[in-house]
């Protein structure tokens, strides 16, 4: 893992809201509507990064060309869910219970990574509302570097159809919205455990149960 050191403006966060099931949420139907987060724009801060190679990191292949990078992390509070972290486009990010934080390691690869795209970095994301000492990176099997918060690798969810949604909350009982300190947000949980959408490479499967994907 490569640790990064930054100077950043930390925005104050609102108190997380109490537990709830999102209005209109149907755990059996991953396309059910959920509220879109609405929050005031926050100031951003350019940051400088210092990366040092980790002795624990395994030998990795050269990273793929033209990968999409997460250029910004913003910690904020949104209606119903409370504390979240979003990327530069407003997508809410998640953490995975089958990963590890000490040492950081991602166990979401192949079909899992199709459904939960990792938040990749070049080592220089902008930070707002996320403390610099909570942010780092881990080298994935394909050689790309994935952002970590509190040591936990973070991801997007392709089941979210617009920025601010959190359809990935509690999927499989292992995926949760990540807070700015890296802890999982348990403020707003569905009444039962939802399934993940099928990987794009299994376009004929109706859900994760028919795709061989079990996360």
PyMOL commands that set and color helices and strands:
alter all, ss='L'
color gray80, all
select helices_A, chain A and resi 111-115+132-134+171-173+200-202+208-210
alter helices_A, ss='H'
color red, helices_A
select strands_A, chain A and resi 2-3+72-78+82-86+94-96+100-101+104-105+126-128+135-139+145-149+152-153+175-177
alter strands_A, ss='S'
color yellow, strands_A
deselect
rebuild
show_as cartoon
